[in-house]
């Protein structure tokens, strides 16, 4: 069989090289749609939660602080869900998680719209976050493992950027459903949470046809299955295995998986990469979650925007955020990871400082504040997406999903969970200067991350995953 050779439990396999040699085809597009929907659903949820904040305060009698805390509950669920499902994805494969995590999300977001009070709403938001967090870990690794090396940077950024397509959908949905002329105020916000359920259900059947990652199968010793999947992908693209493809020598399952293997990778094999990943994730999580989860509150408190009109301001903001990864993504493959990460992190930090100065001085209107934030997050969106790309490339296949989930969890816990609650309290204070100091903190974290990315970032452009980071079970 051309894909592998065996000798005393050791194999030589060309599956990674063949996957990276493929051109982009319909199979890859289907993978991106079926799995990349995760980011769109997350964007939808985050935007809806922000857009209906005013309606929640009325319908469920929630305070500004409780709105912030319910956002923190969503993020806390995402942290725990990512850790649990990331561990399961490395242990049992990517495919079994594709339906489990999506099912948890679908049930929980539907129940969010039926919540009778703040306590139940926060609980359902927790489990909605758990489903989304689980999706990130299993699906981020799967998309990277299927994508040819020369397309991996732009694909990862655009998939992550699709968060903002969901955000735009959420903005439009909230604008329509919160219009008191169309629906009673107590009904519209509840129906808004059903949009994710409808969208997610349409993806369930498509996901059933997505195969297991051949890269994961090969390190488990399931070589016939891996070879069959790769041959099927090649046949769909009208190509066949090329004799003499680069081979990887490994001992299947030799490195193990789970927490012991992860700790070895993080602190023994790649301690510098660990520090870089934690810095990037913490900065972008605080920057995004703290500001975006309280977006509607800021518009309402400081600019007098009615709850039903918040979606109109979120829509251009969401479009700008999607255009960032879309227009800048290919430069992460051509110019390189490190210079582009440094540029996008630094630009977003500097621009936020300028926008904060104008906000504190009282020189902005609702429209110009939205324009300023749109420009800031054009760069910040690409920066945040590149953090997930970097983590997937920085750690071995054997612990990739768990590594992604661990840094997502740590970054969200350190930079995200407290952010919405902190900013919710700053908004409730009603002082421009107090909120401004919060923005300064977020900008400072992004500038520190820019320096770290420039100095210590991983150069993963146009290189196979196993070349950027050797398998733990690899034999050189």
LINCORNOR-V198473 format. One record per residue. N is the residue number from 1. SS is DSSP state (H for helix, E for strand, C for the rest). PHI is phi as a letter, one per 40 degrees, with the letter a starting at -180 (999 if undefined). OMEGA is omega in whole degrees, 0 to 359 (none if undefined). Layout:
n={N | N}
ss={SS | SS}
phi={PHI | PHI}
omega={OMEGA | OMEGA}
This chain:
n={1 | 2 | 3 | 4 | 5 | 6 | 7 | 8 | 9 | 10 | 11 | 12 | 13 | 14 | 15 | 16 | 17 | 18 | 19 | 20 | 21 | 22 | 23 | 24 | 25 | 26 | 27 | 28 | 29 | 30 | 31 | 32 | 33 | 34 | 35 | 36 | 37 | 38 | 39 | 40 | 41 | 42 | 43 | 44 | 45 | 46 | 47 | 48 | 49 | 50 | 51 | 52 | 53 | 54 | 55 | 56 | 57 | 58 | 59 | 60 | 61 | 62 | 63 | 64 | 65 | 66 | 67 | 68 | 69 | 70 | 71 | 72 | 73 | 74 | 75 | 76 | 77 | 78 | 79 | 80 | 81 | 82 | 83 | 84 | 85 | 86 | 87 | 88 | 89 | 90 | 91 | 92 | 93 | 94 | 95 | 96 | 97 | 98 | 99 | 100 | 101 | 102 | 103 | 104 | 105 | 106 | 107 | 108 | 109 | 110 | 111 | 112 | 113 | 114 | 115 | 116 | 117 | 118 | 119 | 120 | 121 | 122 | 123 | 124 | 125 | 126 | 127 | 128 | 129 | 130 | 131 | 132 | 133 | 134 | 135 | 136 | 137 | 138 | 139 | 140 | 141 | 142 | 143 | 144 | 145 | 146 | 147 | 148 | 149 | 150 | 151 | 152 | 153 | 154 | 155 | 156 | 157 | 158 | 159 | 160 | 161 | 162 | 163 | 164 | 165 | 166 | 167 | 168 | 169 | 170 | 171 | 172 | 173 | 174 | 175 | 176 | 177 | 178 | 179 | 180 | 181 | 182 | 183 | 184 | 185 | 186 | 187 | 188 | 189 | 190 | 191 | 192 | 193 | 194 | 195 | 196 | 197 | 198 | 199 | 200 | 201 | 202 | 203 | 204 | 205 | 206 | 207 | 208 | 209 | 210 | 211 | 212 | 213 | 214 | 215 | 216 | 217 | 218 | 219 | 220 | 221 | 222 | 223 | 224 | 225 | 226 | 227 | 228 | 229 | 230 | 231 | 232 | 233 | 234 | 235 | 236 | 237 | 238 | 239 | 240 | 241 | 242 | 243 | 244 | 245 | 246 | 247 | 248 | 249 | 250 | 251 | 252 | 253 | 254 | 255 | 256 | 257 | 258 | 259 | 260 | 261 | 262 | 263 | 264 | 265 | 266 | 267 | 268 | 269 | 270 | 271 | 272 | 273 | 274 | 275 | 276 | 277 | 278 | 279 | 280 | 281 | 282 | 283 | 284 | 285 | 286 | 287 | 288 | 289 | 290 | 291 | 292 | 293 | 294 | 295 | 296 | 297 | 298 | 299 | 300 | 301 | 302 | 303 | 304 | 305 | 306 | 307 | 308 | 309 | 310 | 311 | 312 | 313 | 314 | 315 | 316 | 317 | 318 | 319 | 320 | 321 | 322 | 323 | 324 | 325 | 326 | 327 | 328 | 329 | 330 | 331 | 332 | 333 | 334 | 335 | 336 | 337 | 338 | 339 | 340 | 341 | 342 | 343 | 344 | 345 | 346 | 347 | 348 | 349 | 350 | 351 | 352 | 353 | 354 | 355 | 356 | 357 | 358 | 359 | 360 | 361 | 362 | 363 | 364 | 365 | 366 | 367 | 368 | 369 | 370 | 371 | 372 | 373 | 374 | 375 | 376 | 377 | 378 | 379 | 380 | 381 | 382 | 383 | 384 | 385 | 386 | 387 | 388 | 389 | 390 | 391 | 392 | 393 | 394 | 395 | 396 | 397 | 398 | 399 | 400 | 401 | 402 | 403 | 404 | 405 | 406 | 407 | 408 | 409 | 410 | 411 | 412 | 413 | 414 | 415 | 416 | 417 | 418 | 419 | 420 | 421 | 422 | 423 | 424 | 425 | 426 | 427 | 428 | 429 | 430 | 431 | 432 | 433 | 434 | 435 | 436 | 437 | 438 | 439 | 440 | 441 | 442 | 443 | 444 | 445 | 446 | 447 | 448 | 449 | 450 | 451 | 452 | 453 | 454 | 455 | 456 | 457 | 458 | 459 | 460 | 461 | 462 | 463 | 464 | 465 | 466 | 467 | 468 | 469 | 470 | 471 | 472 | 473 | 474 | 475 | 476}
ss={C | C | C | E | E | E | E | C | C | E | E | E | E | C | H | H | H | H | H | H | H | C | C | C | C | H | H | H | H | H | H | H | H | H | H | H | H | H | H | H | H | H | H | H | H | H | H | H | H | H | H | C | H | H | H | H | H | H | H | C | C | C | C | H | H | H | H | H | H | H | H | H | H | H | H | H | H | H | H | H | H | H | H | H | H | H | H | H | H | H | H | H | C | C | H | H | H | H | H | H | H | H | H | H | H | H | H | H | H | H | H | H | C | C | C | C | C | H | H | H | H | H | H | H | H | H | H | H | H | H | H | H | H | H | H | H | H | H | H | H | H | H | H | H | H | H | C | C | H | H | H | H | H | H | H | H | H | H | H | H | H | C | H | H | H | H | H | H | H | H | H | H | H | H | H | H | H | C | C | C | C | C | C | C | H | H | H | H | H | H | H | H | C | H | H | H | H | H | H | H | H | H | H | H | H | H | H | H | C | C | C | C | C | H | H | H | H | H | H | C | C | C | H | H | H | H | H | H | H | H | H | H | H | H | H | H | C | C | C | C | C | C | C | C | C | C | C | E | E | E | C | C | C | C | C | C | C | H | H | H | H | H | H | H | H | H | H | H | H | C | H | H | H | H | H | H | H | H | H | H | H | H | H | H | H | H | H | H | H | H | H | H | C | C | H | H | H | H | H | H | H | H | H | C | C | C | H | H | H | H | H | H | H | H | H | H | H | H | H | H | H | H | H | H | H | H | H | H | C | C | H | H | H | H | C | C | H | H | H | H | H | H | H | H | H | H | H | H | H | H | H | H | H | H | H | H | H | H | H | H | C | C | C | C | C | H | H | H | H | H | H | H | H | H | H | H | H | H | H | H | H | H | H | H | H | H | H | H | H | H | H | H | H | H | C | C | H | H | H | H | H | H | H | H | H | H | H | H | H | H | H | H | H | H | H | H | H | H | H | H | H | H | H | H | H | H | H | H | H | C | C | H | H | H | H | H | H | H | H | H | H | H | H | H | H | H | H | H | H | H | H | H | H | H | H | H | C | C | C | C | C | C | C | C | H | H | H | H | C | C | C | C | C | E | C | C}
phi={999 | c | c | a | b | b | a | f | g | b | b | b | b | b | d | d | c | c | c | c | c | c | c | c | b | c | d | c | c | c | c | c | c | c | c | c | d | d | c | c | c | c | c | c | c | c | c | c | c | c | c | c | d | c | c | c | c | c | c | b | f | c | c | d | c | c | c | c | c | c | c | c | c | d | c | c | c | c | c | c | c | c | c | c | c | c | c | c | c | c | c | b | h | c | d | d | c | d | c | c | c | c | c | c | c | d | c | c | c | c | c | d | c | b | d | c | a | d | d | c | c | c | c | c | c | d | c | c | c | c | c | c | c | c | c | d | c | c | c | d | c | c | c | c | c | c | c | d | d | c | b | c | c | c | c | c | c | c | c | c | c | c | d | c | c | c | c | c | c | c | c | c | d | c | c | c | c | c | c | c | c | b | b | c | d | c | b | d | c | c | c | d | c | c | c | c | c | c | c | c | c | c | c | d | c | c | c | c | c | c | c | c | c | c | c | c | c | c | c | c | g | c | c | c | c | c | c | c | c | c | c | c | c | c | c | c | c | g | b | b | d | c | d | g | c | d | b | b | c | a | b | d | g | c | c | g | a | g | c | d | c | c | c | c | c | c | b | b | c | b | c | c | c | c | c | c | c | c | c | c | c | c | c | c | c | c | d | c | c | c | c | c | c | b | d | c | c | c | c | c | c | c | b | g | c | c | d | c | b | d | d | c | c | c | c | c | c | c | c | c | c | c | c | d | c | c | c | c | d | c | c | c | c | c | c | h | c | c | c | c | c | c | c | c | c | c | c | c | c | c | c | c | c | c | c | c | d | c | c | c | c | g | c | b | b | d | c | c | c | c | c | c | c | c | c | d | c | d | c | c | c | c | c | c | c | c | c | c | d | c | c | c | c | c | b | c | d | c | b | c | c | c | c | d | c | c | c | c | c | c | c | c | c | c | b | b | c | c | d | c | c | c | c | c | c | c | c | c | c | g | b | d | c | c | c | d | c | c | c | c | c | c | c | c | c | c | c | c | c | c | c | c | c | c | c | b | c | c | c | b | c | f | b | c | d | c | c | c | b | c | d | c | c | c | b | c}
omega={188 | 187 | 187 | 172 | 183 | 174 | 175 | 178 | 179 | 180 | 169 | 188 | 182 | 184 | 178 | 181 | 181 | 177 | 181 | 182 | 183 | 169 | 179 | 182 | 180 | 178 | 181 | 178 | 179 | 177 | 182 | 180 | 185 | 183 | 183 | 178 | 180 | 184 | 178 | 178 | 178 | 178 | 177 | 182 | 182 | 181 | 179 | 181 | 178 | 184 | 183 | 183 | 180 | 179 | 178 | 179 | 179 | 186 | 181 | 177 | 181 | 175 | 176 | 181 | 180 | 175 | 177 | 180 | 178 | 174 | 177 | 177 | 177 | 181 | 177 | 176 | 179 | 179 | 183 | 178 | 179 | 181 | 181 | 186 | 174 | 177 | 180 | 182 | 177 | 183 | 187 | 178 | 181 | 188 | 181 | 182 | 184 | 182 | 182 | 183 | 178 | 178 | 178 | 179 | 184 | 181 | 186 | 180 | 176 | 180 | 177 | 180 | 180 | 185 | 181 | 182 | 184 | 183 | 180 | 180 | 179 | 180 | 180 | 176 | 177 | 183 | 173 | 178 | 179 | 177 | 180 | 178 | 177 | 178 | 183 | 186 | 183 | 189 | 175 | 181 | 182 | 181 | 179 | 184 | 177 | 189 | 175 | 189 | 186 | 178 | 192 | 182 | 183 | 179 | 181 | 181 | 181 | 178 | 177 | 180 | 179 | 169 | 187 | 168 | 175 | 179 | 178 | 177 | 178 | 180 | 179 | 180 | 181 | 181 | 181 | 187 | 178 | 177 | 183 | 178 | 181 | 183 | 174 | 182 | 182 | 182 | 186 | 182 | 178 | 179 | 181 | 181 | 176 | 182 | 179 | 179 | 180 | 181 | 181 | 180 | 180 | 182 | 186 | 182 | 179 | 181 | 182 | 182 | 179 | 182 | 173 | 178 | 178 | 179 | 178 | 180 | 185 | 180 | 174 | 182 | 180 | 191 | 180 | 178 | 180 | 180 | 180 | 180 | 181 | 178 | 180 | 178 | 180 | 181 | 178 | 179 | 178 | 179 | 177 | 181 | 180 | 178 | 178 | 177 | 180 | 182 | 177 | 177 | 180 | 175 | 184 | 175 | 183 | 185 | 183 | 179 | 178 | 187 | 180 | 179 | 179 | 180 | 178 | 180 | 185 | 191 | 179 | 184 | 188 | 181 | 180 | 178 | 178 | 180 | 179 | 182 | 180 | 179 | 181 | 184 | 181 | 181 | 183 | 179 | 178 | 182 | 183 | 188 | 182 | 184 | 188 | 181 | 180 | 182 | 182 | 180 | 179 | 180 | 181 | 186 | 188 | 183 | 175 | 179 | 180 | 181 | 182 | 181 | 182 | 181 | 179 | 179 | 179 | 184 | 178 | 177 | 180 | 180 | 178 | 179 | 179 | 181 | 179 | 178 | 182 | 184 | 182 | 188 | 184 | 178 | 177 | 175 | 184 | 178 | 178 | 183 | 188 | 181 | 181 | 176 | 179 | 181 | 186 | 177 | 182 | 181 | 181 | 179 | 181 | 182 | 177 | 177 | 179 | 179 | 179 | 179 | 178 | 180 | 182 | 179 | 179 | 184 | 184 | 169 | 178 | 181 | 182 | 174 | 178 | 178 | 179 | 179 | 179 | 178 | 179 | 188 | 168 | 178 | 183 | 179 | 177 | 179 | 181 | 179 | 181 | 178 | 178 | 177 | 182 | 182 | 179 | 181 | 191 | 186 | 190 | 180 | 185 | 182 | 187 | 183 | 180 | 177 | 178 | 182 | 180 | 180 | 174 | 181 | 180 | 180 | 180 | 180 | 183 | 186 | 189 | 186 | 181 | 184 | 181 | 179 | 178 | 182 | 174 | 178 | 179 | 177 | 180 | 178 | 175 | 182 | 178 | 184 | 180 | 179 | 179 | 178 | 175 | 178 | 178 | 178 | 179 | 179 | 179 | 179 | 179 | 179 | 175 | 179 | 179 | 179 | 180 | 180 | 180 | 185 | 191 | 183 | 181 | 178 | 185 | 186 | 174 | 178 | 177 | 181 | 182 | 176 | 178 | 180 | 183 | 173 | 177 | 179 | 182 | 178 | 182 | none}
